[in-house]
Amino acid sequence: MQKGAQTRRSVHIILCALKNNSDVFEEILNKHIIKYKYSSRDINLIQAVVLESIRYNNQVKTIIAKYSKKKINEDSYILLLSAITQLLYLNFKEYAVVNSSVEIAKNLKTSSGFINAILKKIIQNKKKLQEIRMDKNNLPKWFLGELSKLKKDKQELVIKSINEKPQLHIVFKSNLFLKKFISEIKYDFTTTSKNSLIINKFNKIENIARYNKGEWWIQDYSAMLPIYLSKNFNNKEIIDFCAAPGGKTFQSLANNNKVSVVEKDKKRAIILRRNLKRLNFNVPIEIKDAINLNENKKYEVILIDAPCTAIGTIRKNPEILFRKTDANLYKYTETQMNLLNKAATLIKNNGEIIYMVCSFFEHETTRQIKKFLNLNKNFVVKKFEKNENEDLIDDCGFINTVPCTLKNNVKIDGFFAAKLKRND
Ligand SMILES: C[S@@+](CC[C@H](N)C(=O)[O-])C[C@H]1O[C@@H](n2cnc3c(N)ncnc32)[C@H](O)[C@@H]1O
């Protein structure tokens, strides 16, 4: 098989796996990279086609239905999905897309004539088809159900974000490091706070300026906010229950706190260790389920960045809407509540628990906090203080946002954080 067709065949296999299993994109991609010895150019192509295909699955569904009235098999659908994405949304060369798609169709023993005919029609009507908007009816029912619990304007923001690519948001240990970075780079950037910025152009994270100096990490703006907006967040005894890959731990360490770092998953702890080392932070990681922590020692601040559906990161992880299986919406609610209750036993009086999830679903956010406060009358909500982006903090004082774009064109993830103060 020709190289172009081989990379597209990998795209096909990865898309099928994401549709049918709970496979993680990066892991399947890595297997293909090793097996076919892909170059960084091939890898970029595979990444771009897989992710854009998933992001535009909604529109492509509408387009295919226009040209084929009969029900088509999964191989043909996925082949058309990636080919149409390449033609309409990635503007790849038409002959390369059609030829390799036909070759793969023959290889898969699915109707190559049918694929060829549809792609020819798409090319003829390219401009018109590019204008097709997202159709709510093509979204999974479970997602529409959750979406309907949000206000109309928030629903629209979420739907808009489904087609969008994420940006790269960088957080620095201090303003001094941000200044050094800016003085060195030649590409466009937008500062988002005194310690953070986004850059619009990069190929590999490792090639970004001053990577090996260990002065910055990647962390979304909204995920940075809970600690960034916390006043007097220094010289405290903190425990981070759910630490990997490390964003909140790094912020805590950069603010001169004494941090106990806990992570349950061994593989993720290895990534965290690597990240800590690059950033020149020398702290041990306790690989443990936080629920089993010894209760002798008490802390002034407890960070719970709990496992969740991660629906807030839909731009970075769009496959949640693509998979055939249900999103397992309630998978983490019990763990989230157990972590909150455990924190209640480890917090000092006047200490603060910061509960966070990258989700905007009610059952992982506000409902969990209400439930916790009902059962733990010795805790009160401490409101986050509004900053320049006031809309991100709700009337209860929670950081509570859906994926959206700020006034300065910075795209942020959906995120939730509540600060609970023990007040006996
Ligand atoms: C949302 S991620 C944390 C992100 C991290 N705080 C950051 O800022 O980069 C949740 C993490 O919690 C870990 N985790 C889940 N349940 C846990 C538990 N019971 N005890 C400790 N860690 C847990 C997961 O393995 C995962 O690495």
The ligand as an SDF file (V2000), in Angstrom:
LIG
                    3D

 27 29  0  0  0  0  0  0  0  0999 V2000
   -8.6990   15.1480   36.6180 C   0  0  0  0  0  0  0  0  0  0  0  0
   -7.2810   14.1950   36.9100 S   0  0  0  0  0  0  0  0  0  0  0  0
   -6.3080   15.2630   37.8940 C   0  0  0  0  0  0  0  0  0  0  0  0
   -5.5940   16.3500   37.1210 C   0  0  0  0  0  0  0  0  0  0  0  0
   -4.4990   17.0280   37.9180 C   0  0  0  0  0  0  0  0  0  0  0  0
   -4.9230   17.4800   39.2080 N   0  0  0  0  0  0  0  0  0  0  0  0
   -3.9050   18.1990   37.1670 C   0  0  0  0  0  0  0  0  0  0  0  0
   -4.1420   19.3460   37.5260 O   0  0  0  0  0  0  0  0  0  0  0  0
   -3.1560   17.9460   36.2140 O   0  0  0  0  0  0  0  0  0  0  0  0
   -7.8140   13.0410   38.0940 C   0  0  0  0  0  0  0  0  0  0  0  0
   -6.7220   12.1420   38.6160 C   0  0  0  0  0  0  0  0  0  0  0  0
   -7.1780   11.5240   39.7990 O   0  0  0  0  0  0  0  0  0  0  0  0
   -6.6890   10.1970   39.8630 C   0  0  0  0  0  0  0  0  0  0  0  0
   -7.5870    9.4940   40.8000 N   0  0  0  0  0  0  0  0  0  0  0  0
   -8.8250    9.0380   40.5820 C   0  0  0  0  0  0  0  0  0  0  0  0
   -9.3420    8.5100   41.6930 N   0  0  0  0  0  0  0  0  0  0  0  0
   -8.4020    8.6290   42.6600 C   0  0  0  0  0  0  0  0  0  0  0  0
   -8.3470    8.2550   44.0310 C   0  0  0  0  0  0  0  0  0  0  0  0
   -9.3610    7.6450   44.6120 N   0  0  0  0  0  0  0  0  0  0  0  0
   -7.2170    8.5390   44.7180 N   0  0  0  0  0  0  0  0  0  0  0  0
   -6.1770    9.1640   44.1210 C   0  0  0  0  0  0  0  0  0  0  0  0
   -6.1760    9.5240   42.8250 N   0  0  0  0  0  0  0  0  0  0  0  0
   -7.2690    9.2730   42.0990 C   0  0  0  0  0  0  0  0  0  0  0  0
   -6.7550    9.7460   38.4260 C   0  0  0  0  0  0  0  0  0  0  0  0
   -5.9110    8.6490   38.1950 O   0  0  0  0  0  0  0  0  0  0  0  0
   -6.3290   10.9920   37.6840 C   0  0  0  0  0  0  0  0  0  0  0  0
   -4.9490   11.0120   37.4770 O   0  0  0  0  0  0  0  0  0  0  0  0
  1  2  1  0
  2  3  1  0
  2 10  1  0
  3  4  1  0
  4  5  1  0
  5  6  1  0
  5  7  1  0
  7  8  2  0
  7  9  1  0
 10 11  1  0
 11 12  1  0
 11 26  1  0
 12 13  1  0
 13 14  1  0
 13 24  1  0
 14 15  1  0
 14 23  1  0
 15 16  2  0
 16 17  1  0
 17 18  1  0
 17 23  2  0
 18 19  1  0
 18 20  2  0
 20 21  1  0
 21 22  2  0
 22 23  1  0
 24 25  1  0
 24 26  1  0
 26 27  1  0
M  CHG  2   2   1   9  -1
M  END
$$$$
